[in-house]
Structures are given as C-alpha cells and as structure tokens.
Amino acid sequence: MAQDAIVYVIDDDESARQSLEFLLDVVGIRVRSFSSADAFVKSAPPLAGACIVTDVRMPGMSGIELAARMSEGDAGPPVVVITGHADVPLAIQAMKAGAADFIEKPFDDEAILSAIRTALARRSEEEEGQSQRREVVARIETLSRREREVVDGLVEGKANKVIAIDLNISPRTVEVYRANAMMKMQAKTLSDLVRMMTIATII
C-alpha cells in the first residue's frame, strides 16, 4: 500500500464515522471524514492514492450517486460502500455504478480493513500502470514515421525481410530503423518492445 494512501469516510452517522476514523488511525492509515457526499464533493480533496468509504443512504447525494460520479473519470478512486441488510439491492446497484466493494452492517474491523486495503492496493497498481503507459506513449512519440512502421511490423511478428518488402526498403535499412527504434523505446529485446507496444494500446 502506498505511503500517501488516504481513506475518505463519508457517513451522516457521526458515531459510525468516528468509529471507522479511529480504526483506520490505529492501523496507520491516513483518514479524513465527511458528514455527506455533498460536503465531500464540495471540499474537492485530492484523489491520488485515495479510497472512499461511503454509506449508501445519506441526505443529499447518495452513496450510489457518489460511486457513479467517481467512476466517470479515468482515475477515479475506488469506492467501498457500507450498507444495512435491507440495502443490499442498493449496494449491488452501487457496484454496477462502479463501486469496488460493499460491506454489510454490522461488520467487524477486519472485514472493512480488508476491503479498504484491497481497494487501495488495486488503486496503486492502476496508477502505476497508467504512469507506465504514459511513459511508453511518450517514447513512441519520439519515433519517426518509418521507425514506427518497422516497429508495427515487428509487433505483428513479421521478419525483417517481410517488413522490407512491405515498406519497399532494404532489409539492412529495416535493421537500422529497428536499432534506432529499440534505442528510443529503451527496449533491450524484441519481447521488451512488444510488451511496451501492448501496454501503449491498453485503454
């Protein structure tokens, strides 16, 4: 779990909010609480490395509406929904709206901590993946048109001679473009290059 991880607890029940805030504080997870989803949105806290724990039923914006809103962006934080037994259908609706998990009340400490840690770990992996993709895309943009054409041929599994025929250039010229592209992409092997190009195409 990233050191800058933070959990935003959103619940109109003050005692429940304070209890969860205390639990997270005890285990060393940074936490900040809000009495409503509206107050959270208005505050606009930083979402990098964050996880949201929200009750389903609250005055104003509901937990479902908040989950849907957070899932709209590419880098929305994971949302763990807390629900009463009668609210399970609503919790499932929240999952469909983009929530990462839901926990039924009453829950034990380990259940909620496990859900939060899983959500934060998943978020950390996603952010790392996005950062890696941005870096690879930046490298691809340094390739010349011809270098990119050679790379695309290599990724498709074509031999140098086949690429040379396709582009109407000599195999030796293909080798030069390939070497230049490998250097710009910082790829040590062809498999490195293929992996990078695959990462770049992941949406």
BELVEN-V488494 format. One record per pair of residues at least 4 apart in sequence whose ideal C-beta (glycine too) atoms are under 8 Angstrom apart, sorted by the first residue. I is the first residue (numbers start at 1). J is the second residue. If there is no record, write none. Layout:
I & J
I & J
This chain:
1 & 5
1 & 29
1 & 117
1 & 120
1 & 121
1 & 124
2 & 49
2 & 120
2 & 124
4 & 48
4 & 49
5 & 29
5 & 30
5 & 49
5 & 50
5 & 51
5 & 120
5 & 123
5 & 124
6 & 29
6 & 30
6 & 31
6 & 32
6 & 46
6 & 49
6 & 50
6 & 51
7 & 24
7 & 29
7 & 30
7 & 31
7 & 32
7 & 50
7 & 51
7 & 52
7 & 53
7 & 116
7 & 120
8 & 31
8 & 32
8 & 33
8 & 34
8 & 40
8 & 45
8 & 50
8 & 51
8 & 52
8 & 53
8 & 77
9 & 17
9 & 20
9 & 21
9 & 24
9 & 31
9 & 32
9 & 33
9 & 34
9 & 53
9 & 54
10 & 17
10 & 33
10 & 34
10 & 35
10 & 36
10 & 37
10 & 39
10 & 40
10 & 52
10 & 53
10 & 54
10 & 55
10 & 58
10 & 63
10 & 66
11 & 16
11 & 17
11 & 20
11 & 33
11 & 35
11 & 53
11 & 54
11 & 55
11 & 58
11 & 82
12 & 17
12 & 35
12 & 36
12 & 55
12 & 58
12 & 59
13 & 17
13 & 55
14 & 18
14 & 35
15 & 19
16 & 20
16 & 55
16 & 82
17 & 21
17 & 33
17 & 35
18 & 22
18 & 33
19 & 23
20 & 24
20 & 31
20 & 33
20 & 53
20 & 112
21 & 25
21 & 31
21 & 33
22 & 26
23 & 27
23 & 109
23 & 112
23 & 113
24 & 29
24 & 30
24 & 31
24 & 113
24 & 116
25 & 29
25 & 31
27 & 113
29 & 116
32 & 45
34 & 39
34 & 40
34 & 43
35 & 39
36 & 40
36 & 58
36 & 59
36 & 60
36 & 61
37 & 41
37 & 54
37 & 58
37 & 60
37 & 61
37 & 62
37 & 63
37 & 65
37 & 66
38 & 42
38 & 60
38 & 61
39 & 43
40 & 45
40 & 52
40 & 66
41 & 61
41 & 66
41 & 69
45 & 50
46 & 50
47 & 70
47 & 75
47 & 76
47 & 77
48 & 75
48 & 127
49 & 120
49 & 123
49 & 124
49 & 127
50 & 77
50 & 123
51 & 77
51 & 78
51 & 79
51 & 80
51 & 100
51 & 116
51 & 119
51 & 120
51 & 123
52 & 66
52 & 70
52 & 77
52 & 78
52 & 79
52 & 80
53 & 79
53 & 80
53 & 82
53 & 112
53 & 116
54 & 58
54 & 63
54 & 66
54 & 67
54 & 79
54 & 80
54 & 81
54 & 82
55 & 63
55 & 81
55 & 82
55 & 83
56 & 62
56 & 63
56 & 64
56 & 81
56 & 82
56 & 83
56 & 84
56 & 87
56 & 90
56 & 91
56 & 94
56 & 102
57 & 62
57 & 63
57 & 84
57 & 87
57 & 90
58 & 62
58 & 63
61 & 65
61 & 66
61 & 69
62 & 66
63 & 67
63 & 79
63 & 81
63 & 82
63 & 83
63 & 90
63 & 94
63 & 99
64 & 68
64 & 81
64 & 90
64 & 93
64 & 94
64 & 97
64 & 99
65 & 69
65 & 97
66 & 70
66 & 79
67 & 71
67 & 79
67 & 81
67 & 94
67 & 97
67 & 98
67 & 99
68 & 72
68 & 97
68 & 98
70 & 76
70 & 77
70 & 79
70 & 98
71 & 76
71 & 79
71 & 97
71 & 98
71 & 99
72 & 76
74 & 130
75 & 126
75 & 127
75 & 130
76 & 98
77 & 123
78 & 99
78 & 100
78 & 101
78 & 119
78 & 120
78 & 122
78 & 123
79 & 94
79 & 98
79 & 99
79 & 100
79 & 119
80 & 99
80 & 100
80 & 101
80 & 102
80 & 103
80 & 112
80 & 115
80 & 116
80 & 119
81 & 91
81 & 94
81 & 95
81 & 99
81 & 101
81 & 102
81 & 103
82 & 102
82 & 103
82 & 105
82 & 107
82 & 112
83 & 87
83 & 88
83 & 90
83 & 91
83 & 94
83 & 102
83 & 103
83 & 104
83 & 105
84 & 104
84 & 105
85 & 104
85 & 105
87 & 91
88 & 92
88 & 102
88 & 104
89 & 93
90 & 94
91 & 95
91 & 99
91 & 102
91 & 104
92 & 96
92 & 102
93 & 97
94 & 98
94 & 99
94 & 102
95 & 99
95 & 101
95 & 102
100 & 115
100 & 118
100 & 119
100 & 122
101 & 115
101 & 118
101 & 119
103 & 107
103 & 111
103 & 112
103 & 115
107 & 111
107 & 112
108 & 112
109 & 113
110 & 114
111 & 115
112 & 116
113 & 117
114 & 118
115 & 119
116 & 120
117 & 121
118 & 122
119 & 123
120 & 124
121 & 125
122 & 126
123 & 127
124 & 128
125 & 129
126 & 130
127 & 131
128 & 132
129 & 133
129 & 199
129 & 202
130 & 134
131 & 135
132 & 136
132 & 199
133 & 137
133 & 199
133 & 200
133 & 202
134 & 138
135 & 139
136 & 140
136 & 185
136 & 196
136 & 197
136 & 199
136 & 200
137 & 141
137 & 200
138 & 142
139 & 143
139 & 184
139 & 185
139 & 186
139 & 196
140 & 148
140 & 185
140 & 196
140 & 197
140 & 200
142 & 184
143 & 147
143 & 148
143 & 151
143 & 181
143 & 184
143 & 185
144 & 148
144 & 177
144 & 180
145 & 149
146 & 150
146 & 167
146 & 169
146 & 177
147 & 151
147 & 177
147 & 180
147 & 181
147 & 184
148 & 152
148 & 181
149 & 153
149 & 163
149 & 167
149 & 177
150 & 154
150 & 163
150 & 167
150 & 174
150 & 177
150 & 178
150 & 181
151 & 155
151 & 178
151 & 181
151 & 185
151 & 193
151 & 197
152 & 156
152 & 197
153 & 158
153 & 162
153 & 163
153 & 166
153 & 167
154 & 158
154 & 163
154 & 178
154 & 190
154 & 193
154 & 194
155 & 193
155 & 194
155 & 197
155 & 198
158 & 162
158 & 163
158 & 166
159 & 163
160 & 164
160 & 171
160 & 174
160 & 175
160 & 178
161 & 165
161 & 171
161 & 174
162 & 166
163 & 167
163 & 174
164 & 168
164 & 169
164 & 170
164 & 171
164 & 173
164 & 174
167 & 174
169 & 173
169 & 174
170 & 174
171 & 175
172 & 176
173 & 177
174 & 178
175 & 179
176 & 180
177 & 181
178 & 182
179 & 183
180 & 184
181 & 185
181 & 193
182 & 187
182 & 188
182 & 193
185 & 192
185 & 193
185 & 196
187 & 192
187 & 193
187 & 196
188 & 192
189 & 193
190 & 194
191 & 195
192 & 196
193 & 197
194 & 198
195 & 199
196 & 200
197 & 201
198 & 202
